[in-house]
Amino acid sequence: MARRKPASGDVATNRKAFHRFEILDRFECGIELRGSEVKALREGRAQIADAYATIEGGEVWLRGVHIPPYAPASTQNHEPERPRKLLLHRYEIERLIGRAQQRGLTLVPTRIYFKGPWAKVELALARGKELRDRRHEIRDRDMRREVERELRHRGR
């Protein structure tokens, strides 16, 4: 898989997710936010490294996302790590429920971004990588680098 760089409109990216998990499918979700959270996101302040999503009562909830308080909204500020509801169509939620119940699959947010005026979350259906998978990936990457290096030196 090609290395992902943060896009220009990204507020937060979860680069660790691409090392820890094998990404099987991606979904674009809306996110239910309060006003001070939107302002903090527009400043580019969010952390999703340890975030995950759960399905509870037919709804998808985002947990572990840290959106720090917005300083000018001191009295009406939000809780930094509160659970946030993700907005998906019913058929998408049912599809996620069916696939997330498979053994070893989890829902991981890979990035938060703005699409027009709306904050969006890219949610990935992923399977955890084992240590041997990571070692195999590192070995393949090193071999590719060596081949590319040889081809560059040979062309001179």
C-alpha positions, 0 to 999 in steps of 0.5 A: 500500500502506498504511503499516505500523506496528509491532504491539504484539508485534513485536520488530523490523520491517524498514521499509526493505523496504517502500521497497526492495521490492514485496511479492508474498507473505508467509509466517509461519515459525518460527525455530530459536533458542538460549536466549540468543537468545530472551532477547535477543529478549524484551528487544526487541533485534534488527536485521533491516534488512539481513537476507535469506533463502536456500534451501540444500539444501531448507532456508530460512536467515535471514542478516544478522539481528543479535541481540546477546548476552544479558548474563546468559548470558555464557559460553553466549552465541550468535554475534550474526549466525549463520545461523538456520534457518527452520521451514516445512512441506515444501510451503511450502519447495517453493513458495518454491523455485519462486517464488524462482527467478523473475528478480528475486525475493528473500526478505526478513524484514519482522518478528520477533514472538512468537506465544504462546511461539514466535518467528516471522518474517514472510518476504516474497517481494519484487521490488526496486523501481527508482528510477523506481518509487520516484519514481512512488510519492513523486509519488502520495503527494504528490498524495494529500496535496495532495488531502486538504489541499484537501478539509479546507480546503474543508470549513471 
